[in-house]
Amino acid sequence: MKTEEKDEHKIDLTVLLDNFLREAKRIWLLALILVLVCALALTAFGYMSYRPMYEATASFTVKVANPLYSDVISYNSATAMQMAKTFPSILTSGVLQKRVMDHLDISYMPSVNISVMENTSILTVSVRDGDPQRAYDVLNAVITYYPEIAEFVVGFTRLVLLDESGVPTHPYNSFSFKSPLIKGALVGAVIWCVIVIIIALSKNTVHTEEQLKRVLNTPCIGQIPALKLTAKSVCPLINKGKRHQGFNEAIRLLRMRVEKTFEDKHKKVLLISSAIPGEGKTTVSVNLAISMAQKGKHVLLIDCDLRNPSVAKALHVGGGSDVTDYLSGKASMRDILIPTSVEQLYVITGGNGAKTETTEALNSEMFEKLLQECRGIYDFIILDTPPCSMLADASEIAGLADYGVMVVRQDFASKDQILDGVMRLGDCDLSLAGCVLNVMKKTVADGYGYGYGYGYGYGYGYGSSK
């Protein structure tokens, strides 16, 4: 038992990557916004905090004062190296700093650096400061006092000027927009990736048949692939329009498995529901009914979703009386039966969606009587019900059905919502024939790709959408 719980909560890396890619595609615009905002913000901050710095430099040759060694190149080179090595100590000791600051009457010491050209006696002194004139003045002061301070270390020396920059006119650290723009864009991209990862980790939806089985412990009797549909398409039909071979085969396979479940000829009523709106239960109901009728069955499809009826629109039928007219006594069963373009398929529509007190109507004796009469006429009766996790309508009529099918849209409803819906149906002693995993798209493990343009099942009408 503990092992099963551990397996249930462990992270599937392929599912995580699948979630990441789906969310990345969904919120790609946020990536663009974050990259632009961070790039502009970092560039603006860098420009506002930018401080131009000027560098004054001078190069010298070092000569010892002792006439015996003043012309010895190696001795002068060694002296220059020794002066460069001792400069940091002399500068940090405070002696040179104090002399320079007192001489120029300044409150701080700019950055000073001394370097020596390898194997030569050429010494270069550089001073950096935000004020070009101050940098040049400090340079001259260092040149004046440095040999005097260094005398205690290397002896008395002379500095022969070779070249100097004069008062600098251009900062050495000119501002570049390229670097902060690139850094800001990278920061924005990282933030976006973190957001996508957090969303991917927090998702608790179903992606695969194995996950569905772990959540519900119920067989998956069908996997319906996603289709690329136009915006005007209501729902795909296996008998009309462009042929989608994979979709049609999936519906036929679902029909065969449902027929196997209904081997007992006394059992004829199948309830089809979903946890939340938008999972495509009407698409499954309509196409399963069409497939049954094409196989020679005498089929009746009843739209029990009185708040948002959609069967009539999907099958392009309408007019006449509907199920609520029968339940209120305004019409007979003959009046509400509507033939379709598919031979042996009849529908009872749910009206225009403006009905009230739907739960009480579906739970009435009249509806039970309607089903009993239809059982004697039709080989198969399909009830397209509202989402069972949100509304009580499906639960109210679940006791009148022989079996139920739960439509679960891939990566849509949470596992808790799916489980809650199944438990509500189970409380009414309805046996589940299985679940249908709907709008299946390829995952990372299958070779990632969407193959799906519009999808079906959107825009349900309960004010609830993904």
C-alpha positions in Angstrom: 0.0 0.0 0.0 2.8 2.4 0.9 4.5 1.5 -2.4 1.4 2.4 -4.3 1.1 5.8 -2.6 4.7 6.5 -3.2 4.3 5.7 -7.0 1.2 7.9 -7.1 3.1 11.0 -5.8 6.4 10.5 -7.6 7.2 12.9 -10.4 7.1 11.5 -13.9 9.8 13.4 -15.8 8.1 12.8 -19.2 4.8 14.2 -17.8 6.7 17.1 -16.3 8.4 17.9 -19.6 5.1 17.5 -21.4 3.5 20.0 -19.0 6.4 22.3 -19.4 6.2 22.3 -23.2 2.4 22.8 -23.1 2.6 25.7 -20.7 5.5 27.2 -22.6 3.4 27.2 -25.7 0.4 28.6 -23.9 2.2 31.5 -22.2 4.9 32.3 -24.8 3.7 35.9 -24.9 4.7 36.2 -21.2 8.3 35.2 -22.2 8.4 38.0 -24.7 7.1 40.5 -22.2 9.5 39.5 -19.4 12.5 39.5 -21.8 11.7 43.0 -23.0 10.9 44.4 -19.5 13.9 43.0 -17.9 16.2 44.0 -20.7 14.9 47.6 -20.7 14.9 47.8 -16.9 18.5 46.5 -16.5 19.7 48.8 -19.3 17.9 51.8 -17.7 19.4 50.9 -14.3 22.9 50.5 -15.8 22.6 53.8 -17.6 21.4 55.7 -14.5 24.2 54.2 -12.4 26.8 54.7 -15.0 29.7 56.9 -13.9 32.3 57.9 -16.5 35.9 57.2 -15.4 39.0 58.9 -16.8 42.5 57.4 -16.9 45.7 59.5 -16.9 48.9 57.5 -17.7 52.6 58.2 -17.9 55.6 55.9 -18.9 59.1 56.3 -17.5 62.5 54.6 -17.6 64.0 53.9 -14.2 67.7 54.8 -13.6 69.6 54.3 -10.4 71.4 57.3 -9.1 74.7 55.4 -8.4 77.0 56.2 -11.4 78.5 52.8 -11.3 75.2 51.1 -12.1 73.2 53.9 -13.8 74.0 52.5 -17.3 73.6 48.9 -16.5 70.4 47.8 -18.2 69.8 44.7 -16.1 70.3 46.6 -12.9 67.8 49.3 -13.9 65.3 46.6 -15.0 65.6 44.8 -11.7 65.1 48.2 -9.9 62.0 48.9 -12.0 60.6 45.5 -11.1 61.3 46.0 -7.5 59.5 49.4 -7.5 56.5 47.9 -9.2 56.3 45.0 -6.6 56.7 47.3 -3.6 54.2 49.9 -4.9 51.0 48.2 -3.4 52.7 48.0 0.0 53.8 51.6 -0.2 50.4 52.8 -1.4 48.5 50.9 1.3 50.9 52.0 4.0 49.4 55.4 3.8 52.7 57.3 3.5 52.4 58.0 -0.3 48.6 58.6 0.0 49.1 61.2 2.7 51.7 63.1 0.8 49.6 63.2 -2.4 46.4 64.1 -0.6 48.1 66.9 1.4 49.8 68.2 -1.7 46.5 68.4 -3.7 44.2 69.1 -0.8 41.8 66.2 -1.7 39.8 64.0 0.6 40.3 60.7 -1.0 42.9 58.8 -3.1 41.9 57.8 -6.6 42.8 54.4 -8.0 46.5 54.2 -8.8 48.3 51.3 -10.5 51.9 50.8 -11.6 53.2 48.2 -14.0 56.5 47.4 -15.6 57.2 46.1 -19.1 58.8 42.7 -18.9 62.6 42.6 -19.2 62.8 46.4 -19.5 63.2 49.3 -17.1 60.0 51.0 -18.5 57.5 51.8 -15.7 53.9 52.8 -16.4 51.8 54.7 -13.9 48.0 55.0 -14.3 45.4 56.9 -12.3 41.7 56.5 -12.7 39.1 59.0 -11.4 35.7 60.4 -12.3 37.3 63.9 -12.7 39.8 64.0 -15.5 41.8 66.9 -14.1 42.1 65.3 -10.7 43.3 62.1 -12.3 46.0 64.0 -14.1 47.0 66.0 -11.0 47.2 62.8 -8.9 49.4 61.2 -11.6 51.9 64.1 -11.4 51.9 64.0 -7.6 52.6 60.2 -7.5 55.4 60.7 -10.0 56.9 63.4 -7.8 56.7 61.6 -4.4 56.9 57.9 -5.4 60.7 57.8 -5.9 61.2 59.6 -2.6 59.1 57.1 -0.7 60.6 54.1 -2.6 64.2 55.2 -1.8 64.0 53.3 1.5 63.4 50.1 -0.4 65.3 50.3 -3.7 67.6 53.2 -3.1 67.7 56.6 -4.8 66.4 56.5 -8.4 65.5 58.8 -11.2 62.4 58.6 -13.4 62.9 59.7 -17.0 59.6 60.6 -18.6 59.0 58.9 -21.9 55.3 59.6 -22.6 52.2 60.9 -20.8 48.5 61.1 -21.7 47.9 64.6 -20.5 44.5 65.5 -19.1 42.1 62.7 -20.5 39.3 63.9 -22.6 37.3 60.7 -23.0 36.2 58.1 -20.4 37.9 54.7 -20.7 34.7 53.0 -19.6 32.2 54.2 -22.2 28.7 52.9 -21.6 27.6 49.9 -23.8 24.0 49.1 -24.3 24.7 45.6 -25.6 25.8 44.0 -22.3 22.8 45.1 -20.1 20.4 44.3 -22.8 21.7 40.8 -23.1 21.9 40.3 -19.4 18.4 41.6 -18.9 17.0 39.4 -21.6 18.6 36.3 -20.0 17.2 37.3 -16.6 13.7 37.6 -18.2 14.1 34.3 -19.8 15.2 32.6 -16.6 12.2 34.1 -14.7 9.8 32.9 -17.4 11.3 29.4 -17.2 10.9 29.4 -13.5 7.3 30.4 -13.8 6.6 27.7 -16.4 8.3 25.1 -14.2 6.2 26.1 -11.2 3.0 25.8 -13.2 4.1 22.5 -14.6 4.9 21.1 -11.2 1.6 22.4 -9.7 -0.6 20.8 -12.4 -2.5 17.8 -11.2 -4.2 16.7 -14.4 -4.3 13.4 -16.3 -2.0 12.9 -19.4 -1.9 9.1 -20.0 -4.0 6.0 -19.7 -1.7 4.8 -16.9 -2.4 7.9 -14.9 -6.1 7.6 -15.4 -6.1 4.0 -14.2 -4.1 5.0 -11.1 -6.6 7.8 -10.3 -9.9 5.9 -10.8 -8.9 2.2 -10.8 -11.2 2.0 -13.8 -10.4 0.6 -17.3 -9.8 3.1 -20.1 -12.2 1.9 -22.9 -11.2 4.6 -25.4 -8.7 7.2 -26.4 -10.0 9.8 -28.8 -7.3 11.8 -30.6 -7.4 15.6 -31.0 -8.5 17.0 -34.3 -7.5 20.1 -36.2 -10.9 21.9 -36.6 -11.9 25.3 -37.8 -13.4 27.9 -35.4 -16.9 27.4 -37.0 -16.9 23.6 -36.3 -19.4 22.6 -33.6 -18.0 19.1 -33.1 -16.5 16.4 -35.5 -18.9 13.8 -36.8 -17.7 10.4 -38.1 -20.4 10.5 -40.9 -19.9 14.0 -42.2 -17.2 16.4 -43.4 -13.6 15.6 -43.8 -12.6 12.1 -42.8 -10.3 11.8 -39.8 -9.2 8.2 -39.9 -7.7 8.1 -36.4 -10.8 9.7 -34.8 -13.2 7.4 -36.7 -11.3 4.3 -35.7 -11.2 5.4 -32.0 -15.0 5.9 -32.0 -15.5 2.4 -33.6 -13.2 0.8 -31.0 -15.1 2.6 -28.2 -18.4 1.3 -29.7 -17.1 -2.3 -29.7 -16.1 -2.1 -26.1 -19.4 -0.5 -25.0 -21.3 -3.3 -26.9 -19.3 -5.9 -25.1 -20.3 -4.3 -21.8 -24.0 -4.3 -22.8 -24.1 -8.0 -23.7 -27.1 -8.3 -21.4 -30.0 -7.3 -23.7 -32.0 -6.1 -20.7 -29.5 -3.4 -20.1 -29.8 -0.6 -22.7 -29.2 2.8 -21.0 -25.7 4.4 -21.0 -25.0 7.6 -19.1 -22.1 9.7 -20.4 -20.7 12.5 -18.3 -17.5 14.4 -17.4 -16.1 16.0 -14.4 -16.2 19.6 -15.6 -17.4 21.5 -18.7 -15.3 21.5 -21.9 -14.1 17.8 -21.8 -16.0 16.9 -25.0 -18.6 14.5 -23.6 -21.3 15.6 -26.1 -18.8 14.9 -29.0 -18.3 11.4 -27.6 -22.1 10.9 -27.0 -23.1 12.0 -30.5 -20.4 10.0 -32.4 -21.0 6.9 -30.3 -24.7 7.1 -31.1 -24.0 7.5 -34.8 -21.6 4.6 -34.8 -24.2 2.4 -33.0 -26.9 3.3 -35.6 -24.5 2.7 -38.5 -24.0 -0.8 -37.0 -27.7 -1.5 -37.3 -28.8 -0.6 -33.8 -32.0 1.4 -33.1 -30.5 4.2 -31.0 -32.0 7.1 -29.0 -29.8 10.0 -27.8 -31.3 12.1 -25.0 -29.8 15.5 -24.2 -30.1 15.7 -20.4 -28.0 18.8 -20.1 -30.9 21.2 -19.8 -28.7 24.1 -18.7 -26.5 24.0 -21.8 -28.1 21.6 -24.4 -25.8 21.0 -27.4 -26.8 17.7 -29.0 -29.3 19.4 -31.4 -26.6 21.8 -32.6 -24.1 19.0 -33.0 -26.5 17.0 -35.2 -28.0 20.0 -36.9 -31.5 19.2 -35.8 -34.1 21.3 -34.1 -37.6 22.5 -33.8 -40.5 20.8 -32.2 -40.9 19.9 -28.5 -38.1 18.9 -26.2 -37.6 16.8 -23.1 -38.8 19.5 -20.7 -42.1 19.8 -22.6 -42.6 16.1 -22.0 -41.7 16.3 -18.4 -44.1 19.2 -17.8 -46.9 17.4 -19.6 -47.0 19.7 -22.6 -46.0 17.1 -25.1 -46.2 13.3 -25.7 -43.2 11.0 -26.3 -44.1 10.9 -30.0 -43.9 14.7 -30.1 -40.3 14.9 -28.7 -38.7 12.2 -30.8 -36.7 13.8 -33.6 -35.2 11.8 -36.5 -31.7 12.6 -37.7 -29.9 12.2 -41.0 -28.5 9.0 -39.7 -30.9 6.1 -40.2 -32.2 4.5 -37.0 -30.8 7.4 -34.8 -33.3 9.5 -33.0 -32.7 12.3 -30.5 -34.6 14.1 -27.8 -33.3 17.6 -27.4 -32.8 19.6 -24.2 -34.4 22.8 -25.4 -32.8 26.2 -25.5 -31.0 26.2 -22.2 -33.4 28.6 -20.5 -34.9 26.0 -18.2 -35.1 26.2 -14.5 -35.4 23.5 -11.8 -33.6 21.1 -14.0 -32.6 18.7 -11.2 -36.2 18.2 -10.0 -37.4 17.7 -13.6 -34.8 15.0 -14.4 -35.5 13.3 -11.0 -39.3 13.1 -11.7 -41.4 10.1 -12.3 -42.1 11.3 -15.8 -38.5 11.0 -16.8 -38.3 7.5 -15.4 -41.5 6.6 -17.3 -39.9 8.1 -20.5 -36.9 5.8 -20.1 -39.1 2.7 -19.4 -41.1 3.3 -22.6 -38.0 3.9 -24.6 -36.4 0.7 -23.3 -39.1 -1.2 -25.1 -38.5 0.6 -28.4 -34.8 1.2 -28.8 -31.8 -1.1 -28.7 -29.6 1.5 -27.1 -30.2 4.7 -25.2 -27.5 7.3 -24.5 -28.0 10.0 -21.9 -25.7 13.1 -22.4 -25.6 14.6 -18.9 -24.1 17.7 -17.4 -20.7 17.7 -15.7 -21.1 15.5 -12.6 -18.4 17.2 -10.5 -20.1 20.6 -10.6 -23.9 19.8 -10.9 -26.2 17.4 -9.3 -28.2 16.7 -12.5 -26.1 13.7 -13.6 -26.2 12.2 -10.1 -30.0 12.5 -10.0 -30.5 10.3 -13.1 -27.6 8.0 -12.6 -29.8 5.5 -10.8 -31.9 5.1 -14.0 -28.9 4.1 -16.2 -27.4 0.7 -16.5 -23.8 1.8 -17.0 -21.8 5.0 -17.0 -18.9 6.3 -19.0 -16.7 9.1 -17.8 -15.1 11.4 -20.4 -11.8 12.8 -19.3 -10.0 15.3 -21.4 -6.3 15.1 -21.4 -4.5 17.7 -19.3 -7.8 19.5 -18.4 -9.7 18.6 -15.2 -7.7 18.0 -12.1 -7.5 14.5 -10.6 -9.5 15.6 -7.6 -12.3 16.9 -9.8 -12.3 13.6 -11.8 -12.4 11.5 -8.7 -15.1 13.6 -7.1 -17.3 13.2 -10.2 -16.8 9.4 -10.3 -17.6 9.2 -6.6 -20.8 11.2 -7.1 -22.0 8.7 -9.7 -20.8 5.8 -7.6 -23.0 7.0 -4.7 -26.0 6.4 -6.9 -24.9 2.7 -7.4 -24.0 3.4 -11.1 -21.5 0.9 -12.5 -18.8 2.5 -14.7 -18.2 0.7 -17.9 -14.9 2.7 -18.1 -13.4 6.0 -19.0 -12.7 7.7 -22.3 -9.5 9.7 -22.5 -10.5 12.5 -24.9 -8.6 15.1 -27.1 -5.4 13.1 -26.9 -2.3 14.9 -28.1 1.1 13.4 -28.6 3.3 13.6 -25.5 7.1 13.7 -25.1 7.2 10.0 -24.9 5.3 9.7 -28.2 7.4 12.2 -30.0 6.1 15.6 -29.1 3.7 17.5 -31.4 0.3 19.0 -31.2 -1.5 18.2 -34.5 -4.4 20.0 -33.0 -5.7 23.4 -34.0 -9.0 24.3 -32.4 -10.1 21.2 -30.5 -13.6 20.4 -29.5 -15.3 20.8 -26.2 -14.5 24.4 -25.6 -16.9 27.2 -24.8 -19.2 25.2 -22.6 -21.5 27.8 -21.2 -21.3 27.4 -17.4 -18.8 30.2 -17.0 -16.1 27.6 -16.4 -13.3 27.3 -18.9 -9.7 26.3 -18.6 
